[in-house]
């Protein structure tokens, strides 16, 4: 019998270095018994859902730090913030312009609110990852359909690609609609000139950030910033009351406040050291021959606006390694646990709490791998990525498909049918098929390729069947 706590203790006592979230990297000093501080809404401790005391003060400190009109603590992660923001911005059955590479929470909002969705498809970079959403894409979509009522984008992406939020916000506002930005992977942005600016200061109406991803805060802690004249604040708070737990952990609330305190008092110290660690790593890695680390120079203007240097996108195809093989090699031989891998690349997530030793260990491992001589190979080509995330024909809404009667069907037989469930690679969780879309022969071919290469694909059974709408 295996207990979760025992496995956590085993990991904590090992030399496995965390190149993954959460951003505290298990290095935040906190020599306390958590049960001592675990309380409910007793006298003097305010109420998250009707804040007027210490929680209100804490949220006001956060708003001042990030430069928002109002900020709201989230203990259900960015998920509840995305659900609330989209619900507040659009009426039921409203029309949303949404980036296809959105988090599944956005798709869940589309289902719950029965939204009509028009997709923006990110471009693909030559490095083999999804790029950003371009302002001209947003402009074209809004010019083509005046019924669109809000825009929703992810910036930065999981891999650190940043879109031109300032221009996109201007375009959205010119059309009289709000821009909501999922900045879950960018809570650290805006605190140092080495990093891109945050969407909060670039005109976005609502910005949702996961503190736990890139800052010293525990998993599940997040924050929502409101800066809008297009989205009613009271309506937003109403939906936060619906989607966020009625029993918020005071440990989480306190940890968010402590993160704000650290950034307010010591951000220069931490971010200056962080900049040095990253610059040193990128400079040394630039001399590799068979291992590639994606940098700002690898991103073209037609692929995205900027690259967040905190995300280390690693590729070793010239050394004969797929992303999965590189990921496993770093874990098993060098005891470096990365965030994820997909196709040709693996992703290491860093934060202001990464140690110099951690960066040195990663560099030493990659330096050794770089010396490996093997036939270069690619498991995912840019053409494959384009096909995997190609535009699909929407037959019915997500809500209609999810509520319809479905049945499992073989891939070959499913061609021409309507998808009854999501099909996606995880990570990163970007759907190749969305409920309500026509299942094309191209989509089926891509799914078969994923299965043949043992990619982590969700929505397909072990015997190769997917759900289709039958009524």
C-alpha positions as CSV (number, residue, x, y, z in Angstrom):
1,X,0.0,0.0,0.0
2,X,1.4,3.4,-1.0
3,X,0.5,6.6,0.8
4,X,0.8,10.0,-0.8
5,X,2.6,11.5,2.2
6,X,5.2,8.7,2.1
7,X,6.0,9.4,-1.6
8,X,6.2,13.1,-0.9
9,X,8.7,12.5,1.9
10,X,10.7,10.2,-0.3
11,X,10.9,12.9,-3.0
12,X,11.8,15.6,-0.5
13,X,14.7,13.5,0.8
14,X,16.1,12.8,-2.7
15,X,18.4,14.9,-4.8
16,X,15.8,15.3,-7.6
17,X,15.9,19.0,-8.6
18,X,12.5,20.6,-9.6
19,X,12.6,22.3,-13.0
20,X,8.9,22.5,-12.8
21,X,6.1,24.3,-11.0
22,X,5.4,25.4,-8.2
23,X,7.7,28.4,-8.3
24,X,8.8,28.1,-4.7
25,X,10.9,25.2,-5.8
26,X,10.5,23.6,-2.3
27,X,13.1,26.2,-1.1
28,X,10.8,28.6,0.8
29,X,11.6,28.5,4.5
30,X,8.5,27.8,6.5
31,X,9.2,25.8,9.6
32,X,5.6,25.6,10.9
33,X,2.9,23.0,11.4
34,X,0.3,23.9,8.8
35,X,-2.5,22.6,11.0
36,X,-1.7,25.3,13.6
37,X,-2.8,27.9,11.1
38,X,-5.7,26.1,9.4
39,X,-8.9,28.0,10.4
40,X,-12.3,29.0,9.0
41,X,-14.0,32.4,8.9
42,X,-13.8,33.1,12.6
43,X,-14.1,36.6,14.2
44,X,-11.4,39.0,13.1
45,X,-10.4,37.0,10.0
46,X,-12.7,38.4,7.4
47,X,-14.5,36.4,4.6
48,X,-13.1,36.0,1.1
49,X,-16.5,36.3,-0.5
50,X,-17.4,39.5,1.4
51,X,-14.0,40.9,2.2
52,X,-14.0,44.0,4.3
53,X,-11.1,43.4,6.8
54,X,-7.7,41.8,6.6
55,X,-8.5,40.0,3.3
56,X,-9.6,43.2,1.7
57,X,-6.4,44.9,2.8
58,X,-4.4,42.1,1.4
59,X,-6.1,42.2,-2.0
60,X,-5.6,46.0,-2.1
61,X,-1.9,45.5,-1.5
62,X,-1.8,43.1,-4.4
63,X,-3.7,45.5,-6.7
64,X,-1.2,48.2,-5.8
65,X,1.8,45.9,-6.5
66,X,0.5,44.8,-9.9
67,X,-1.1,48.1,-10.9
68,X,-4.7,46.9,-11.1
69,X,-7.9,48.7,-10.1
70,X,-8.9,45.6,-8.1
71,X,-7.4,42.2,-7.4
72,X,-9.1,39.1,-6.1
73,X,-7.3,36.2,-4.4
74,X,-8.1,32.8,-5.9
75,X,-7.6,29.5,-4.0
76,X,-9.1,27.3,-6.8
77,X,-6.2,28.2,-9.1
78,X,-6.6,30.2,-12.3
79,X,-9.3,27.9,-13.4
80,X,-12.0,29.6,-11.3
81,X,-10.7,33.0,-12.4
82,X,-11.1,32.0,-16.1
83,X,-14.5,30.6,-15.5
84,X,-15.7,33.8,-13.7
85,X,-14.1,36.2,-16.2
86,X,-15.7,34.6,-19.2
87,X,-19.1,34.2,-17.4
88,X,-19.0,37.9,-16.4
89,X,-17.9,39.2,-19.8
90,X,-20.5,37.4,-21.9
91,X,-24.2,36.7,-21.7
92,X,-25.4,33.1,-21.9
93,X,-25.1,31.9,-25.5
94,X,-22.8,34.8,-26.2
95,X,-20.1,34.9,-28.9
96,X,-16.5,34.5,-27.8
97,X,-13.3,35.0,-29.9
98,X,-10.9,32.6,-28.3
99,X,-7.4,31.4,-29.0
100,X,-7.4,27.7,-29.8
101,X,-4.5,27.0,-27.5
102,X,-6.6,28.1,-24.5
103,X,-6.6,26.2,-21.1
104,X,-9.4,23.7,-20.7
105,X,-11.1,26.0,-18.2
106,X,-12.0,28.3,-21.1
107,X,-13.6,25.4,-22.9
108,X,-15.5,24.5,-19.7
109,X,-16.8,28.1,-19.5
110,X,-17.9,27.8,-23.2
111,X,-19.8,24.6,-22.2
112,X,-21.3,26.0,-19.0
113,X,-22.4,29.3,-20.6
114,X,-23.4,27.6,-23.9
115,X,-21.1,30.1,-25.8
116,X,-20.7,30.3,-29.5
117,X,-16.9,30.2,-30.1
118,X,-14.8,31.5,-33.0
119,X,-11.2,30.3,-32.8
120,X,-7.9,32.1,-33.3
121,X,-5.2,29.7,-34.3
122,X,-1.7,30.4,-33.1
123,X,1.1,30.3,-35.7
124,X,3.8,27.7,-35.4
125,X,7.4,28.5,-34.8
126,X,10.3,27.0,-36.7
127,X,11.5,25.7,-33.3
128,X,8.5,23.4,-33.3
129,X,6.2,25.0,-30.7
130,X,3.0,27.0,-30.9
131,X,3.6,30.7,-31.3
132,X,1.4,33.7,-30.4
133,X,-1.8,35.3,-31.7
134,X,-1.1,38.2,-34.0
135,X,-3.0,41.5,-33.8
136,X,-3.9,41.2,-37.5
137,X,-5.6,37.9,-36.8
138,X,-7.8,39.5,-34.1
139,X,-8.5,42.5,-36.3
140,X,-9.6,40.3,-39.2
141,X,-11.9,38.1,-37.0
142,X,-13.6,41.1,-35.5
143,X,-14.1,42.8,-38.9
144,X,-15.5,39.6,-40.2
145,X,-18.1,39.1,-37.4
146,X,-19.6,42.0,-35.5
147,X,-21.5,39.7,-33.2
148,X,-18.3,38.8,-31.2
149,X,-18.6,40.1,-27.6
150,X,-15.2,39.4,-26.0
151,X,-11.7,38.2,-26.8
152,X,-9.8,35.6,-24.8
153,X,-6.1,34.8,-25.2
154,X,-3.3,32.9,-23.4
155,X,-0.1,35.0,-23.1
156,X,2.5,33.8,-22.3
157,X,1.9,30.3,-23.5
158,X,3.0,27.2,-21.6
159,X,6.3,27.5,-23.6
160,X,6.7,31.2,-22.9
161,X,5.5,32.9,-26.1
162,X,4.0,36.3,-25.5
163,X,1.5,38.0,-27.9
164,X,1.3,41.7,-28.6
165,X,-1.3,42.4,-25.9
166,X,-1.1,46.2,-26.1
167,X,-2.1,46.2,-29.8
168,X,-4.7,43.4,-29.4
169,X,-6.3,45.3,-26.5
170,X,-6.5,48.5,-28.6
171,X,-8.2,46.5,-31.4
172,X,-10.7,44.9,-29.0
173,X,-11.5,48.2,-27.4
174,X,-11.9,49.9,-30.8
175,X,-14.7,47.3,-31.4
176,X,-16.2,48.0,-28.0
177,X,-15.4,44.6,-26.4
178,X,-13.2,43.5,-23.6
179,X,-9.9,41.5,-23.8
180,X,-9.4,38.8,-21.1
181,X,-5.9,37.4,-20.8
182,X,-5.0,34.1,-19.3
183,X,-1.6,35.1,-17.9
184,X,-1.3,32.0,-15.6
185,X,2.3,31.4,-16.7
186,X,3.2,35.1,-16.4
187,X,2.7,36.1,-12.7
188,X,6.4,37.1,-12.7
189,X,6.1,39.5,-15.6
190,X,6.4,43.2,-15.2
191,X,8.7,43.2,-12.2
192,X,12.0,43.4,-14.1
193,X,13.0,44.8,-17.5
194,X,14.6,41.5,-18.5
195,X,11.1,40.0,-18.7
196,X,8.2,41.1,-21.0
197,X,5.6,43.4,-19.5
198,X,2.4,42.1,-17.9
199,X,-0.9,42.3,-19.7
200,X,-2.1,44.2,-16.6
201,X,-0.3,47.3,-17.7
202,X,-0.9,46.8,-21.5
203,X,-4.7,47.4,-21.6
204,X,-6.2,44.0,-20.9
205,X,-9.5,44.2,-19.0
206,X,-9.1,41.1,-16.9
207,X,-5.9,39.2,-16.3
208,X,-5.7,35.9,-14.5
209,X,-2.4,34.7,-13.0
210,X,-1.3,31.5,-11.3
211,X,1.1,32.6,-8.6
212,X,2.1,29.1,-7.9
213,X,3.5,28.5,-11.4
214,X,6.3,31.1,-11.4
215,X,6.4,32.7,-8.0
216,X,7.0,31.5,-4.4
217,X,3.4,30.3,-3.6
218,X,1.9,26.9,-3.1
219,X,0.0,25.0,-5.8
220,X,-3.6,26.2,-6.3
221,X,-2.9,29.8,-5.4
222,X,-3.7,32.4,-8.1
223,X,-5.0,36.0,-8.5
224,X,-7.4,37.8,-10.8
225,X,-6.8,41.5,-11.7
226,X,-9.7,43.7,-12.9
227,X,-9.0,46.9,-14.9
228,X,-12.1,47.1,-17.0
229,X,-14.8,49.5,-18.1
230,X,-16.3,46.8,-20.2
231,X,-16.8,44.1,-17.6
232,X,-19.0,44.9,-14.6
233,X,-17.0,44.4,-11.3
234,X,-20.0,43.3,-9.3
235,X,-21.0,40.8,-11.9
236,X,-17.4,39.4,-11.9
237,X,-17.5,39.1,-8.1
238,X,-20.9,37.3,-8.3
239,X,-19.4,34.6,-10.6
240,X,-16.3,34.3,-8.4
241,X,-18.7,33.5,-5.6
242,X,-20.1,30.7,-7.7
243,X,-16.9,29.1,-9.0
244,X,-14.6,29.6,-6.0
245,X,-14.9,27.4,-2.9
246,X,-17.0,28.7,0.0
247,X,-14.4,27.2,2.3
248,X,-11.2,28.9,1.3
249,X,-7.9,27.8,2.9
250,X,-6.4,30.5,5.1
251,X,-3.1,28.9,4.5
252,X,-3.5,29.6,0.8
253,X,-4.7,33.1,1.5
254,X,-1.8,33.8,3.8
255,X,0.7,32.4,1.3
256,X,-0.7,34.7,-1.5
257,X,-0.3,37.7,0.9
258,X,3.3,36.6,1.8
259,X,4.2,36.3,-1.8
260,X,2.9,39.9,-2.3
261,X,5.0,41.0,0.7
262,X,8.1,39.3,-0.7
263,X,7.7,41.0,-4.1
264,X,7.0,44.4,-2.5
265,X,10.0,44.3,-0.2
266,X,12.6,42.2,-2.0
267,X,11.8,41.9,-5.7
268,X,14.9,43.7,-6.9
269,X,17.2,41.3,-5.0
270,X,15.5,38.2,-6.3
271,X,14.9,39.3,-9.9
272,X,18.5,40.7,-10.3
273,X,19.9,37.3,-9.3
274,X,17.4,35.5,-11.4
275,X,18.4,37.6,-14.5
276,X,22.0,36.7,-13.9
277,X,21.3,33.0,-13.6
278,X,19.3,33.0,-16.8
279,X,21.7,35.1,-18.9
280,X,24.6,33.0,-17.8
281,X,22.8,29.8,-18.7
282,X,21.7,31.1,-22.1
283,X,25.2,32.3,-22.9
284,X,26.8,29.0,-22.1
285,X,24.1,27.0,-23.8
286,X,24.6,29.0,-27.0
287,X,27.8,27.1,-27.6
288,X,26.1,23.7,-27.8
289,X,26.2,21.8,-31.1
290,X,23.6,19.1,-30.7
291,X,21.4,20.6,-27.9
292,X,19.3,23.6,-28.7
293,X,17.8,26.1,-26.1
294,X,15.2,28.4,-27.6
295,X,16.1,32.0,-27.1
296,X,14.6,35.4,-28.2
297,X,16.5,35.3,-31.4
298,X,14.8,32.1,-32.4
299,X,11.4,33.8,-32.4
300,X,10.4,35.6,-35.6
301,X,8.0,38.6,-35.7
302,X,5.5,36.5,-37.6
303,X,5.6,33.8,-34.8
304,X,5.1,35.9,-31.7
305,X,5.8,39.3,-30.0
306,X,8.3,38.2,-27.3
307,X,9.8,35.1,-25.6
308,X,9.7,34.8,-21.8
309,X,13.2,33.7,-20.8
310,X,12.1,31.9,-17.7
311,X,10.8,29.0,-19.9
312,X,13.7,26.8,-21.1
313,X,12.6,25.1,-24.2
314,X,15.1,22.3,-24.9
315,X,15.6,20.2,-28.0
316,X,18.2,17.5,-28.7
317,X,17.0,16.0,-32.0
318,X,20.6,16.6,-33.3
319,X,21.7,14.2,-30.6
320,X,19.1,11.7,-31.7
321,X,16.7,12.3,-28.8
322,X,13.0,13.0,-28.9
323,X,11.5,15.3,-26.4
324,X,10.3,12.3,-24.3
325,X,13.8,10.7,-24.4
326,X,15.5,13.9,-23.4
327,X,12.9,14.4,-20.6
328,X,13.5,10.8,-19.3
329,X,17.2,11.0,-19.6
330,X,17.4,14.2,-17.6
331,X,15.2,12.6,-14.9
332,X,16.7,9.2,-14.6
333,X,20.4,9.9,-15.1
334,X,20.8,13.4,-13.9
335,X,17.9,13.6,-11.4
336,X,16.5,16.7,-13.0
337,X,12.6,16.7,-13.1
338,X,11.4,18.9,-16.0
339,X,7.8,20.2,-16.4
340,X,6.8,18.4,-19.5
341,X,7.8,17.2,-22.9
342,X,6.0,17.0,-26.3
343,X,7.2,15.7,-29.6
344,X,10.7,17.1,-30.2
345,X,11.2,19.2,-27.1
346,X,11.1,19.2,-23.4
347,X,10.3,22.2,-21.1
348,X,12.1,23.3,-17.9
349,X,10.3,25.9,-15.8
350,X,12.4,28.2,-13.7
351,X,11.6,30.9,-11.1
352,X,13.2,33.5,-8.8
353,X,13.6,30.7,-6.3
354,X,15.8,28.5,-8.5
355,X,19.3,28.1,-7.1
356,X,22.6,28.7,-8.9
357,X,23.3,25.0,-8.3
358,X,20.1,24.1,-10.1
359,X,21.1,26.0,-13.2
360,X,24.6,24.5,-13.0
361,X,23.3,21.0,-12.8
362,X,21.0,21.5,-15.9
363,X,23.9,23.0,-17.9
364,X,26.3,20.2,-16.9
365,X,23.8,17.6,-17.9
366,X,23.0,19.2,-21.3
367,X,26.7,19.7,-21.9
368,X,27.3,16.0,-21.5
369,X,24.3,15.2,-23.7
370,X,25.5,17.7,-26.3
371,X,28.7,15.5,-26.8
372,X,26.6,12.5,-27.8
373,X,26.9,11.6,-31.5
374,X,23.8,10.1,-33.0
375,X,21.7,10.4,-36.2
376,X,19.5,13.5,-36.0
377,X,15.8,12.8,-36.1
378,X,12.5,14.6,-35.5
379,X,9.3,12.9,-34.2
380,X,7.1,15.9,-34.9
381,X,7.6,18.1,-38.0
382,X,6.2,21.6,-38.4
383,X,3.8,20.1,-41.0
384,X,2.5,17.6,-38.4
385,X,1.9,20.4,-35.9
386,X,0.0,22.4,-38.5
387,X,-2.2,19.4,-39.3
388,X,-2.7,18.5,-35.6
389,X,-4.0,21.9,-34.8
390,X,-5.6,22.8,-38.1
391,X,-9.0,24.5,-38.4
392,X,-11.9,22.2,-38.0
393,X,-15.5,22.5,-39.2
394,X,-17.8,23.4,-36.3
395,X,-21.2,21.6,-36.6
396,X,-22.7,22.2,-33.2
397,X,-21.7,24.0,-30.1
398,X,-19.6,22.5,-27.3
399,X,-22.6,22.5,-25.0
400,X,-24.8,20.7,-27.6
401,X,-22.2,18.1,-28.3
402,X,-21.4,17.5,-24.6
403,X,-25.0,17.0,-23.7
404,X,-25.8,14.8,-26.8
405,X,-25.9,11.1,-26.8
406,X,-22.5,9.7,-27.7
407,X,-20.9,6.4,-28.5
408,X,-17.4,5.1,-28.9
409,X,-16.3,4.4,-32.5
410,X,-13.1,3.3,-34.3
411,X,-11.0,6.0,-35.8
412,X,-11.6,4.9,-39.4
413,X,-15.4,4.7,-38.9
414,X,-15.5,8.1,-37.1
415,X,-14.5,10.1,-40.2
416,X,-17.3,12.4,-41.1
417,X,-18.9,12.1,-37.7
418,X,-19.2,14.8,-35.0
419,X,-16.8,14.7,-32.1
420,X,-18.4,14.0,-28.8
421,X,-15.4,14.6,-26.6
422,X,-12.1,16.4,-26.5
423,X,-9.0,14.8,-28.1
424,X,-5.7,16.4,-27.1
425,X,-2.1,15.8,-26.3
426,X,-1.3,16.3,-22.6
427,X,0.7,18.2,-21.8
428,X,0.1,20.9,-23.0
429,X,-3.7,20.1,-23.2
430,X,-4.5,22.0,-26.4
431,X,-7.3,20.2,-28.2
432,X,-6.9,18.7,-31.7
433,X,-10.6,18.0,-31.7
434,X,-13.3,19.8,-29.7
435,X,-16.8,18.5,-29.1
436,X,-19.1,19.6,-31.9
437,X,-16.4,19.6,-34.6
438,X,-16.4,17.4,-37.7
439,X,-14.0,14.5,-37.5
440,X,-12.0,14.8,-40.7
441,X,-9.7,12.2,-42.2
442,X,-6.8,14.6,-41.6
443,X,-7.7,14.7,-37.9
444,X,-7.8,10.9,-37.7
445,X,-4.5,10.6,-39.5
446,X,-2.9,12.9,-36.9
447,X,-4.4,10.9,-34.0
448,X,-3.0,7.7,-35.5
449,X,0.4,9.3,-35.8
450,X,0.2,10.3,-32.1
451,X,-0.7,6.7,-31.1
452,X,2.1,5.2,-33.3
453,X,4.6,7.5,-31.6
454,X,3.3,6.7,-28.1
455,X,2.4,10.4,-27.4
456,X,0.3,11.1,-24.3
457,X,-3.0,11.5,-26.0
458,X,-6.3,11.9,-24.1
459,X,-9.8,11.2,-25.5
460,X,-8.8,8.0,-27.3
461,X,-9.3,4.6,-25.7
462,X,-6.6,2.0,-25.5
463,X,-8.2,0.1,-28.4
464,X,-8.3,3.3,-30.6
465,X,-11.8,4.6,-30.2
466,X,-13.2,8.1,-29.8
467,X,-16.5,9.4,-28.8
468,X,-18.9,10.6,-31.5
469,X,-22.3,12.2,-31.4
470,X,-25.0,9.8,-32.4
471,X,-28.1,11.9,-31.8
